Amino acid sequence: MQNLEGQVDINRKVTINGIGAFAKGTDSKAQLLSGTDEINAGVVGGMVATEGGYARLNGGTIRITKR
């Protein structure tokens, strides 16, 4: 999910392979809110917030693998 100057809220459980959330800029929010989400990420990272963005995982698992 990519979020540029807006807000994304996901309330149901998701399994994501890759970057789970990306929020760039002070008016950007990306939120995984189910409490049971799973993110399977590579070495880059599970969730990314840059330039004042906000990324939230409200519980769950982030697995980082080196591939």
C-alpha positions in Angstrom: 0.0 0.0 0.0 1.4 3.4 -0.9 0.0 6.6 0.6 1.0 10.1 -0.7 -0.7 12.9 1.2 -3.7 11.0 2.3 -4.8 8.2 4.7 -5.3 4.5 4.3 -6.8 2.4 7.0 -7.1 -1.4 6.7 -9.3 -2.9 9.3 -9.4 -6.5 8.3 -6.5 -9.0 8.7 -4.1 -8.9 5.8 -1.0 -10.9 4.8 1.5 -8.8 2.8 4.6 -10.1 1.1 6.9 -7.0 0.6 6.6 -3.6 2.2 3.4 -3.5 4.3 2.9 0.2 4.3 4.5 3.3 2.8 3.7 6.9 4.0 5.6 9.9 2.6 5.0 13.4 3.8 3.5 15.0 6.9 -0.1 14.5 5.7 0.3 10.8 5.0 -0.9 7.9 7.2 -0.9 4.2 6.4 -2.5 2.1 9.2 -2.9 -1.7 9.5 -5.5 -1.9 12.3 -6.7 -5.5 12.7 -4.2 -6.5 15.4 -3.4 -9.8 13.6 -1.7 -8.6 10.3 1.3 -10.4 8.9 4.1 -8.8 6.9 6.7 -10.9 5.2 9.4 -8.4 4.1 12.9 -8.6 2.7 15.9 -6.6 3.9 14.3 -3.3 3.0 11.8 -3.2 5.8 8.2 -4.1 6.7 6.8 -0.6 7.1 8.2 2.7 5.8 7.4 6.3 6.8 9.5 9.1 5.4 9.5 12.9 5.5 7.1 13.1 8.5 4.7 10.3 7.3 3.1 7.9 9.8 2.9 4.1 9.4 1.1 2.1 12.1 0.9 -1.7 12.8 -1.7 -2.2 15.5 -0.4 -5.7 16.3 0.6 -8.7 14.3 3.9 -10.0 13.0 6.7 -8.5 10.8 9.1 -11.1 9.5 12.3 -9.8 7.9 14.3 -12.2 5.7 17.6 -11.8 3.9 17.1 -12.9 0.3 
